[in-house]
Amino acid sequence: MLLQALNAGLDLASGLHNLLHDEADLAVKAKTLGRTLHDVRVPTVAYPIANGRKRTGKRILAVGTDCSVGKMYTALCMEKAMRAQRRKATFRATGQTGILITGDGVPLDAVIADFMAGSIEFLTPDNDPDHWDLIEGQGSLFHASYSGVTLALIHGGQPDALVLCHEPNRPNMRGLPDYELPSLEALRDLSLTMARMVNPACEVVGISLNTSAMSAEDAMALCAETERRMGLPTVDPFRQGADRLVAVLEGF
């Protein structure tokens, strides 16, 4: 099918770790036809080692109880809401899907480990004091497979604010049937501990719930109950938008 796409006049883009350029038949066909193969998970910058120095501007990071709970979607919704209010905001992609959406970013899970935090410093440089970088989250500090990527995001991003992301009723961590999801309280506490190593002023400002598997009525009830329990604005940004999450940032 990929060969058919090249023959039909299309370029190819892939976010897989298996690279298009490593498939000999695709590489030869693309060269013959003058097509382009875009391998998104190939770093294009020689990233530095992180230095931990404080940068100007503001940064917010979405952290999750698991993979694929809505961290990217939350950050994109917050950027959209902020730009609608004519506030300075930039979504910073750190994975293949975000890069394909925006056309730029860091394929963090393909960066050599020693340079991961530095790549996020590079992605979120000095900026205007009232500018917000909305950093796409990856993995989870609680995920045995991907926690290293999450920690690099936290230490390289030096976030001023964190949004907790969670999918209720998920039976186990993605791909790890023997691991249950942590509580939002555990996510809050561990994330703050890690974030305050590089930014002592970091705060958790809100909660994003992925209620796609719930009825609208049950979703609203869960958001309200979670907000009472956690003392933080809680929304499903797909159902309710991200205005309430964005409003909290006005105090920073």
C-alpha positions in Angstrom: 0.0 0.0 0.0 2.9 2.4 0.7 4.3 1.7 -2.7 0.9 2.4 -4.2 0.9 5.7 -2.4 4.3 6.6 -3.8 3.1 5.7 -7.3 0.0 7.8 -6.8 2.2 10.9 -6.3 2.2 11.0 -2.5 5.0 11.5 0.0 5.1 9.3 3.1 5.3 10.2 6.7 5.7 7.8 9.6 5.9 8.1 13.3 7.1 4.5 13.9 10.5 3.5 15.4 10.8 1.3 12.3 12.0 3.8 9.7 10.7 4.2 6.2 14.2 4.9 5.0 15.3 1.4 6.2 12.8 -0.3 3.8 14.9 -0.7 0.7 11.9 -1.0 -1.7 10.4 2.2 -0.4 13.7 4.1 -0.4 14.4 3.1 -4.0 10.9 3.9 -5.2 10.9 7.3 -3.5 14.2 8.2 -5.0 13.1 7.1 -8.5 9.9 9.0 -8.3 11.2 12.1 -6.5 9.0 11.5 -3.5 10.0 12.4 0.1 10.0 10.0 3.1 9.4 11.7 6.4 10.6 9.7 9.4 9.3 11.7 12.3 11.1 9.7 15.0 14.6 10.8 13.8 16.1 13.7 15.8 17.3 16.5 13.4 19.2 18.5 16.0 22.3 17.8 18.0 20.7 18.5 21.4 22.8 19.7 24.4 23.1 18.1 27.8 20.7 19.9 30.2 22.2 22.6 32.3 19.2 23.2 34.6 19.4 27.0 34.3 16.2 29.0 34.8 14.7 30.4 31.6 12.4 33.4 31.1 8.8 32.8 30.2 6.3 30.3 31.7 5.9 26.6 31.1 3.1 24.1 31.8 3.4 20.3 31.5 0.7 17.7 31.3 1.5 14.6 33.4 -0.5 11.5 33.6 -1.4 8.4 35.6 -0.7 6.4 32.5 0.2 6.6 28.8 -2.5 7.7 26.3 -4.8 9.4 28.9 -5.1 12.8 27.1 -1.9 14.7 27.9 -1.4 15.9 24.3 -5.1 16.7 23.7 -5.2 18.7 27.0 -2.2 20.8 26.0 -3.6 21.5 22.5 -6.9 22.5 24.0 -5.3 24.8 26.4 -3.2 26.4 23.6 -6.4 27.0 21.6 -8.2 28.5 24.5 -5.3 30.8 25.3 -4.9 32.0 21.7 -8.6 32.7 21.6 -8.0 35.1 24.5 -5.1 36.6 22.6 -2.6 35.3 25.1 0.9 34.2 24.2 1.0 30.5 24.0 2.8 27.8 22.1 2.1 24.0 22.1 5.5 22.2 22.2 5.3 18.8 20.6 7.4 16.0 22.2 6.1 12.9 20.3 5.4 11.8 16.8 1.7 12.7 16.7 2.3 16.2 18.0 5.1 16.8 15.5 2.8 15.7 12.7 0.1 18.1 13.9 2.4 21.1 14.3 5.2 20.4 11.9 7.9 20.8 14.6 9.0 19.4 18.0 11.3 16.9 19.6 10.8 13.1 19.1 11.8 12.6 22.7 11.6 8.8 22.9 14.2 8.6 20.1 16.7 11.0 21.7 19.8 9.4 23.4 19.1 9.3 27.1 21.8 11.7 28.3 20.4 14.4 26.0 16.6 14.0 26.6 16.3 16.7 29.3 18.5 19.0 27.2 16.3 18.5 24.2 13.4 19.9 26.2 15.4 22.9 27.3 16.2 23.4 23.6 12.4 23.1 22.8 11.3 25.6 25.4 13.9 28.5 25.3 13.9 31.9 26.9 10.7 33.8 26.0 8.6 36.8 27.0 7.6 36.9 30.7 3.9 36.4 29.8 4.4 33.7 27.2 3.4 30.1 28.0 4.9 27.0 26.5 2.4 24.1 26.7 4.6 21.0 26.8 3.1 17.8 25.5 3.4 15.1 28.1 4.7 11.6 27.5 4.4 8.3 29.4 3.9 8.4 33.2 6.3 8.5 36.2 4.4 5.4 37.3 4.9 3.4 34.1 7.7 0.8 34.3 8.3 1.1 30.5 8.3 4.8 29.9 8.9 6.7 33.2 12.4 7.9 32.0 10.9 9.9 29.2 8.4 11.6 31.6 11.2 12.5 34.1 13.3 14.0 31.3 10.2 16.2 30.3 9.9 17.4 33.9 13.5 18.2 34.5 14.1 19.7 31.0 10.8 21.6 31.0 11.2 23.1 34.5 7.4 23.6 34.6 5.9 26.4 36.5 2.6 24.5 36.5 1.4 20.9 36.1 -2.0 19.6 34.9 -2.8 16.1 36.0 -4.3 13.8 33.3 -6.3 10.6 34.0 -8.7 8.2 32.4 -11.1 6.8 35.0 -12.0 3.1 35.0 -8.9 2.0 33.1 -8.3 -1.6 34.4 -4.4 -1.4 34.3 -1.5 0.5 33.0 -1.2 0.4 29.2 0.7 -2.8 28.3 1.2 -3.7 31.9 -1.6 -6.0 33.1 -0.1 -6.5 36.5 0.1 -2.7 37.3 -2.9 -0.6 38.5 -3.1 3.1 37.8 -2.0 5.3 40.7 -4.3 7.7 42.3 -4.5 11.4 41.4 -3.1 12.2 44.8 -0.1 10.0 44.2 0.4 11.5 40.8 0.2 15.0 42.3 2.7 14.3 45.1 5.3 12.5 43.0 5.1 14.9 40.1 5.6 17.9 42.4 8.6 16.2 44.1 10.3 15.7 40.8 9.3 19.1 39.4 10.4 21.1 42.5 14.0 19.7 42.1 14.4 22.1 39.1 11.6 24.7 39.9 10.8 25.0 43.6 7.8 27.2 42.7 6.0 24.6 40.6 2.3 24.1 41.4 -0.4 21.7 40.3 -3.1 23.9 38.8 -5.8 21.6 37.4 -7.0 18.1 36.4 -8.0 16.8 33.0 -10.2 13.7 32.8 -10.6 11.6 29.7 -14.3 10.5 30.1 -14.7 9.2 26.6 -16.0 5.8 28.0 -18.6 7.4 30.2 -22.0 9.0 29.7 -22.2 12.8 29.7 -24.1 12.7 33.0 -21.6 10.3 34.7 -18.7 12.4 33.3 -20.0 15.6 34.8 -20.6 14.0 38.1 -17.1 12.5 38.2 -15.5 15.9 37.3 -17.5 17.6 40.1 -16.6 14.9 42.7 -12.9 15.0 41.7 -12.8 18.7 41.9 -14.3 18.6 45.5 -11.8 15.9 46.5 -8.7 17.4 45.0 -9.5 21.1 45.3 -8.5 21.8 41.7 -10.5 22.8 38.6 -11.4 19.5 36.9 -12.7 19.2 33.3 -12.9 16.8 30.4 -11.5 19.3 27.7 -13.2 17.3 24.9 -16.6 17.8 26.5 -16.1 21.1 28.3 -13.2 22.9 26.8 -10.1 24.1 28.6 -11.1 27.6 29.6 -11.2 26.7 33.3 -7.7 25.2 33.2 -6.4 28.3 31.4 -8.1 30.7 33.8 -5.9 29.4 36.7 -2.7 30.5 34.9 -3.7 34.1 35.1 -2.3 34.1 38.7 1.2 33.1 37.6 
